[in-house]
Amino acid sequence: MHPVVLIALKDLKQLLRDRVGLFFLVGFPVMIGVFFGFVFGGGNQSGSIHLTVALVNEDPSEYSAKFVEALESGGSVGLVRTNREPALEMVRKGKLAGVIVVPEGFGETAGMMWGGKPATVRVGVDPARKAEAGMLKGLVLEAAGQLVPHRMNRFLSSTNGMAELFDEETLAGGQVGTVLPVEVEGALTNLFESLKQLRKANLVATSRSESSGAMPDMSVVKVEQIDVVRERRNGELAKVRSSWDITFPQAIMWGVLACAAGFAVTIVREQVRGTLLRLQVSSIPRWQVLAGKSLACFISVIFVVLFLIGVGMAFGMRPKEPLLLSLAVVCVASCFVGITMLMAVWGKTEEAVGGAAWAVGMVMSMFGGGMIPLTFMPAFMKSISHISPFKWAILSLEGAIWREFTFAEMLFPCGMLLAIGAGTFAIGHAILKRRLA
């Protein structure tokens, strides 16, 4: 047999023997395809995207009730009814995607597309979830549009409804003739006078808009933005200081993942080359060997995070809570020390561990909202996201950088990071101990 064929067969046999490497060559792309299929509707028969937002209804009118009913009937919005302050708090903490405020007086002009100022709805969105902002505004406009037929039906079916468009003097005006019955001619006269008044009002509005270079306002509803991030200065609301406050936490996590994958490869390299075995038969206890490697990984993650924070600050990022940011950094580093230990035992070769580390890191990022907003995922994927360290790491970093978390609010995401780190370290240590035994 030709040497070229023999070399090719040898390499193919080595590939088939490395089961982990073969899985990430064939099986992992299938998993990615299934994942994106579920995200973009393959596993969701309705094909709808569901947002959970807070609803603050300050206008107890018939039209506000119809507006809320139209929002819910679409099936794309889940409403949590509450007051303004609790709603802003839940959005600020990242528990809800946004908030819809129906202000007092909404029902006075809701559903009207003529002669007057359109009804106002205020919308606030988590600054870290910009993808949902346009979607939520579109849903608000769609629900408000459904009020137009209701307003017109009421106008056409009742005198009170007509009075909302025409004043009493217009309805009472007109001359009575002798050809038609008095009742019929009186009604026609009133109608014509009303149409004249409406046309006159439209002409005035059109002339004003033409002189100012703007078109007449025919909007169904006016959507105003709410800033949900609190600036603790005179109790006022303010925007995020810099866009880098939002983007850099995700960049930091990719640096942390690279560090963890690199250390996982070094551990398996020492295992393959017999370095760990030589250390095991020496006088150094095994726990000290693992402690030394864990400490090196911990320090490297801390260095990477601090370096990226420094780069972010050079671009304009301004952490609001430096002490809480330090706590978040320590918890993130502790978590990924454990993940590194688990990554190191996923395969028996450097190639397998390196590929597996990055592949699983991508999955953790996708399920944690680091690549695809959680809103676009089916319900069961949102539940799985709770075990992704990416989700809690980004939330803890954001909490200290711009969400203005208190120490008590930081405890839960930091506690989740420590729990994931401890669990993965214990599993990885148990598997490594069995291999070295």
WOZI-V789384 format. One record per residue. N is the residue number from 0. D_LAST is the distance of its C-alpha to the last C-alpha in Angstrom with 2 decimals. Layout:
N|D_LAST  N|D_LAST
//
This chain:
0|41.27  1|41.89  2|39.18  3|39.46  4|38.67  5|35.71  6|34.22  7|34.85  8|33.23  9|30.13  10|29.80  11|30.43  12|27.74  13|25.19  14|26.48  15|26.19  16|22.60  17|21.57  18|22.05  19|21.65  20|24.12  21|26.43  22|26.49  23|27.62  24|30.08  25|31.69  26|30.58  27|30.68  28|34.36  29|35.24  30|33.76  31|35.77  32|38.87  33|38.51  34|37.94  35|41.13  36|42.94  37|42.36  38|43.29  39|46.53  40|47.74  41|46.19  42|44.72  43|47.57  44|50.69  45|52.94  46|51.79  47|52.54  48|50.73  49|50.60  50|51.21  51|51.01  52|53.57  53|55.55  54|59.23  55|61.86  56|65.21  57|67.99  58|70.80  59|71.52  60|73.74  61|74.07  62|72.94  63|69.79  64|68.85  65|69.53  66|67.43  67|64.42  68|64.92  69|64.99  70|61.74  71|59.94  72|61.57  73|59.91  74|56.45  75|54.90  76|55.14  77|53.82  78|55.96  79|54.98  80|58.36  81|58.50  82|60.54  83|60.54  84|58.49  85|55.60  86|55.58  87|55.30  88|52.52  89|50.42  90|50.92  91|50.17  92|46.84  93|45.90  94|46.11  95|49.00  96|49.98  97|53.53  98|56.67  99|60.10  100|63.07  101|66.35  102|68.89  103|72.09  104|74.92  105|72.75  106|74.85  107|78.12  108|77.55  109|74.50  110|75.23  111|78.26  112|78.52  113|82.01  114|83.94  115|81.70  116|78.44  117|75.43  118|73.20  119|70.22  120|66.57  121|64.05  122|60.50  123|57.52  124|54.12  125|50.81  126|51.09  127|47.52  128|48.48  129|51.42  130|50.84  131|52.04  132|55.17  133|57.30  134|56.18  135|57.19  136|60.52  137|61.20  138|60.58  139|62.94  140|65.63  141|65.26  142|65.63  143|68.60  144|70.24  145|70.29  146|72.65  147|75.40  148|76.54  149|76.47  150|78.68  151|81.05  152|81.36  153|82.28  154|84.76  155|86.48  156|86.60  157|87.97  158|90.53  159|88.12  160|85.67  161|88.46  162|89.30  163|85.86  164|87.02  165|90.79  166|92.61  167|95.33  168|98.19  169|97.15  170|96.81  171|100.22  172|102.07  173|104.10  174|107.62  175|108.82  176|110.82  177|113.16  178|112.06  179|108.81  180|108.29  181|107.79  182|104.27  183|103.07  184|104.70  185|103.43  186|99.87  187|100.23  188|101.80  189|98.98  190|96.43  191|98.20  192|98.55  193|94.87  194|93.95  195|96.25  196|94.56  197|91.12  198|92.22  199|93.76  200|90.58  201|88.54  202|91.00  203|90.75  204|86.93  205|87.01  206|89.48  207|87.40  208|84.22  209|86.05  210|87.46  211|84.03  212|82.42  213|80.21  214|80.27  215|81.20  216|78.31  217|77.56  218|74.02  219|72.92  220|70.73  221|69.82  222|66.10  223|65.46  224|62.13  225|60.60  226|58.30  227|55.52  228|53.93  229|55.51  230|56.80  231|57.31  232|60.66  233|63.60  234|61.53  235|62.15  236|59.96  237|58.91  238|57.01  239|53.62  240|54.31  241|52.81  242|51.30  243|48.44  244|47.46  245|46.53  246|45.04  247|42.82  248|40.31  249|39.24  250|39.17  251|36.99  252|34.41  253|34.24  254|33.59  255|30.77  256|29.24  257|29.53  258|27.78  259|24.82  260|24.53  261|24.74  262|21.94  263|19.67  264|20.45  265|19.76  266|16.18  267|15.45  268|17.55  269|15.53  270|12.34  271|14.50  272|16.12  273|13.18  274|14.41  275|11.37  276|9.51  277|12.72  278|12.91  279|9.59  280|11.01  281|14.35  282|16.06  283|15.60  284|13.68  285|11.20  286|13.88  287|16.44  288|14.85  289|14.76  290|18.15  291|19.60  292|18.78  293|20.10  294|23.16  295|23.88  296|23.79  297|25.95  298|28.47  299|28.77  300|29.47  301|32.02  302|33.64  303|33.93  304|35.44  305|37.87  306|38.90  307|39.69  308|41.53  309|43.58  310|44.42  311|45.40  312|47.66  313|49.27  314|50.18  315|51.58  316|48.78  317|49.62  318|47.05  319|49.03  320|46.49  321|44.61  322|42.92  323|41.65  324|40.58  325|38.43  326|36.83  327|36.21  328|34.65  329|32.18  330|31.20  331|30.87  332|28.61  333|26.40  334|26.21  335|25.24  336|22.51  337|20.74  338|21.85  339|20.52  340|16.96  341|17.43  342|19.17  343|16.40  344|14.14  345|17.22  346|16.94  347|15.23  348|18.32  349|20.49  350|23.41  351|21.78  352|20.47  353|23.83  354|25.87  355|24.01  356|24.25  357|27.99  358|28.63  359|27.09  360|28.81  361|32.08  362|31.59  363|30.97  364|34.07  365|36.20  366|35.41  367|35.87  368|39.30  369|38.44  370|39.92  371|42.00  372|43.91  373|42.67  374|46.26  375|46.04  376|43.11  377|43.53  378|43.02  379|39.61  380|38.31  381|39.73  382|37.75  383|34.50  384|35.38  385|34.69  386|30.91  387|31.29  388|30.51  389|33.21  390|35.87  391|35.13  392|34.54  393|37.87  394|39.64  395|38.55  396|39.61  397|42.88  398|43.48  399|43.60  400|45.33  401|48.16  402|47.74  403|48.58  404|45.99  405|46.37  406|43.50  407|43.41  408|43.32  409|40.37  410|38.22  411|37.43  412|36.22  413|34.31  414|32.78  415|31.70  416|30.01  417|28.10  418|27.09  419|25.86  420|23.95  421|22.26  422|21.39  423|19.97  424|17.93  425|16.39  426|15.61  427|14.23  428|11.99  429|10.62  430|10.04  431|8.57  432|6.06  433|5.18  434|5.54  435|3.80  436|0.00
//
